[in-house]
Amino acid sequence: FTETPASIAIIPMRGKETFGVLVLPSAHPTRFYPGMGTMFLTRIGELVSASLLRYIN
């Protein structure tokens, strides 16, 4: 990312405990905002976590 992001989403990577975060930056100021629904972002976190845990454990 070559410019300062205007908005970001930070998604925890979890198994039995949190083991990292996935950060999604955007140049668009309204891409991610506090009142936004999080169901899709939560699901992304679950899928990425499950995929990574296969290699960690």
C-alpha positions in Angstrom: 0.0 0.0 0.0 1.8 3.1 -1.1 -0.5 5.8 0.4 -1.9 6.4 3.8 -5.2 4.4 4.0 -8.4 6.5 4.4 -10.2 3.6 6.2 -9.2 0.2 7.5 -10.8 -3.0 8.8 -8.9 -5.0 11.5 -10.1 -8.6 11.7 -8.8 -10.9 14.5 -7.4 -14.3 13.6 -8.7 -16.7 16.2 -8.5 -20.4 17.2 -8.7 -21.2 20.9 -7.1 -17.7 21.4 -6.2 -14.8 19.1 -3.1 -15.5 17.1 -3.0 -12.5 14.7 -4.9 -9.9 12.8 -5.8 -9.4 9.2 -5.7 -5.7 8.2 -7.6 -4.5 5.2 -6.7 -0.9 4.2 -8.6 1.2 1.7 -7.9 4.5 -0.1 -11.7 5.2 0.1 -12.8 6.9 3.3 -16.2 5.3 3.4 -15.1 1.7 2.5 -15.0 0.8 6.3 -16.7 2.9 8.9 -17.8 2.3 12.6 -21.5 1.8 11.9 -20.9 -0.7 9.1 -22.2 -4.3 9.4 -19.5 -6.8 10.2 -21.0 -10.2 9.3 -19.0 -10.5 6.0 -15.7 -9.3 7.7 -16.3 -11.7 10.6 -16.8 -14.6 8.1 -13.6 -13.7 6.3 -11.8 -13.8 9.7 -13.2 -17.2 10.4 -12.2 -18.7 7.0 -8.7 -17.2 7.0 -8.2 -18.4 10.6 -9.3 -21.9 9.9 -7.0 -22.1 6.8 -4.0 -20.8 8.7 -4.6 -23.0 11.8 -4.1 -26.1 9.6 -0.5 -25.0 9.1 0.1 -23.7 12.6 -1.0 -26.8 14.5 
